[in-house]
């Protein structure tokens, strides 16, 4: 099964599909720093017909974690999913209003915990609107009543100690950074490969299959698992989505990513700027 669904396919298959809007609010502070907040307002201002809001920053993150956007526990994930009406056999399509990486984060959380029928809308809300799709406004109450229970996901995540071991060569694996090129150049975990998630998208936010194929080919000989990371585990999920179905099933995410690595005071490697 493809991990993506096109606008045309979703429009034709809406019956029986639970559509989740994983949009966030992108805010820039007075100091120029970007922060991501729950996207309730973004959702209310415009969403696909029948969609319900999946709060990546809130319900789909651990509430008491030291780092933002930390993956929730199995019980927290299960509760968030059931509140949205997810059953074991629910067909789920996720989208967002930015690059698709936030939708990919929800896709990864559900997939890693065993829900198999979940895909991402290629191009997200932008592509839906560009294709003439109807947009609704206003808040929507989550349906609740779901019955899905997350399963084990240990092989899909790597913690700080595991990443240190890969970087030091005492554990098998390949580190891959999904940050934009300038951010990768400014500092990444030593020994990392680079595959910027945003470089895989065209101007309209659609995945470029040829670019994803090229990245997969460049990593075909790298020892697994591929341990993907970025700044906070979002673009890394987008890269995981792009690589899915391209010959590498041994993919894991470093959830803490560079936020945790930097907080631990660990070494960063820089690269010359182009």
ChimeraX attribute file (.defattr): number of C-alpha atoms within 10 A of each C-alpha:
attribute: neighborCount
match mode: 1-to-1
recipient: residues
	/A:1	9
	/A:2	10
	/A:3	18
	/A:4	20
	/A:5	19
	/A:6	16
	/A:7	21
	/A:8	11
	/A:9	11
	/A:10	16
	/A:11	12
	/A:12	9
	/A:13	10
	/A:14	14
	/A:15	9
	/A:16	9
	/A:17	16
	/A:18	18
	/A:19	26
	/A:20	24
	/A:21	27
	/A:22	32
	/A:23	32
	/A:24	24
	/A:25	17
	/A:26	13
	/A:27	12
	/A:28	11
	/A:29	8
	/A:30	7
	/A:31	6
	/A:32	8
	/A:33	8
	/A:34	11
	/A:35	11
	/A:36	15
	/A:37	16
	/A:38	19
	/A:39	23
	/A:40	19
	/A:41	15
	/A:42	21
	/A:43	26
	/A:44	14
	/A:45	13
	/A:46	16
	/A:47	28
	/A:48	20
	/A:49	13
	/A:50	13
	/A:51	20
	/A:52	22
	/A:53	24
	/A:54	30
	/A:55	21
	/A:56	26
	/A:57	22
	/A:58	16
	/A:59	18
	/A:60	24
	/A:61	22
	/A:62	19
	/A:63	17
	/A:64	9
	/A:65	11
	/A:66	10
	/A:67	16
	/A:68	18
	/A:69	21
	/A:70	20
	/A:71	24
	/A:72	19
	/A:73	14
	/A:74	16
	/A:75	11
	/A:76	17
	/A:77	22
	/A:78	21
	/A:79	21
	/A:80	22
	/A:81	24
	/A:82	20
	/A:83	18
	/A:84	20
	/A:85	18
	/A:86	23
	/A:87	16
	/A:88	15
	/A:89	12
	/A:90	18
	/A:91	18
	/A:92	20
	/A:93	24
	/A:94	29
	/A:95	31
	/A:96	28
	/A:97	24
	/A:98	18
	/A:99	24
	/A:100	31
	/A:101	28
	/A:102	27
	/A:103	31
	/A:104	29
	/A:105	26
	/A:106	29
	/A:107	27
	/A:108	24
	/A:109	21
	/A:110	21
	/A:111	18
	/A:112	20
	/A:113	18
	/A:114	16
	/A:115	22
	/A:116	16
	/A:117	17
	/A:118	24
	/A:119	24
	/A:120	26
	/A:121	25
	/A:122	25
	/A:123	27
	/A:124	28
	/A:125	25
	/A:126	19
	/A:127	18
	/A:128	22
	/A:129	15
	/A:130	11
	/A:131	11
	/A:132	9
	/A:133	16
	/A:134	11
	/A:135	14
	/A:136	15
	/A:137	14
	/A:138	12
	/A:139	16
	/A:140	14
	/A:141	9
	/A:142	14
	/A:143	12
	/A:144	14
	/A:145	13
	/A:146	18
	/A:147	17
	/A:148	19
	/A:149	18
	/A:150	22
	/A:151	14
	/A:152	10
	/A:153	15
	/A:154	10
	/A:155	12
	/A:156	19
	/A:157	17
	/A:158	21
	/A:159	13
	/A:160	15
	/A:161	9
	/A:162	17
	/A:163	23
	/A:164	17
	/A:165	13
	/A:166	21
	/A:167	18
	/A:168	12
	/A:169	12
	/A:170	10
	/A:171	13
	/A:172	14
	/A:173	21
	/A:174	22
	/A:175	26
	/A:176	24
	/A:177	27
	/A:178	28
	/A:179	26
	/A:180	17
	/A:181	18
	/A:182	13
	/A:183	17
	/A:184	24
	/A:185	16
	/A:186	13
	/A:187	16
	/A:188	27
	/A:189	24
	/A:190	16
	/A:191	15
	/A:192	19
	/A:193	19
	/A:194	18
	/A:195	24
	/A:196	23
	/A:197	28
	/A:198	19
	/A:199	16
	/A:200	21
	/A:201	20
	/A:202	13
	/A:203	9
	/A:204	12
	/A:205	19
	/A:206	18
	/A:207	21
	/A:208	14
	/A:209	15
	/A:210	10
	/A:211	15
	/A:212	22
	/A:213	16
	/A:214	13
	/A:215	20
	/A:216	19
	/A:217	14
	/A:218	12
	/A:219	18
	/A:220	13
	/A:221	8
	/A:222	13
	/A:223	12
	/A:224	17
	/A:225	21
	/A:226	21
	/A:227	25
	/A:228	30
	/A:229	30
	/A:230	28
	/A:231	22
	/A:232	20
	/A:233	25
	/A:234	27
	/A:235	26
	/A:236	31
	/A:237	30
	/A:238	26
	/A:239	28
	/A:240	27
	/A:241	25
	/A:242	25
	/A:243	19
	/A:244	18
	/A:245	13
	/A:246	15
	/A:247	12
	/A:248	16
	/A:249	13
	/A:250	14
	/A:251	19
	/A:252	25
	/A:253	28
	/A:254	24
	/A:255	27
	/A:256	25
	/A:257	25
	/A:258	22
	/A:259	15
	/A:260	19
	/A:261	18
	/A:262	16
	/A:263	10
	/A:264	10
	/A:265	8
	/A:266	12
	/A:267	12
	/A:268	14
	/A:269	13
	/A:270	14
	/A:271	13
	/A:272	8
	/A:273	10
	/A:274	6
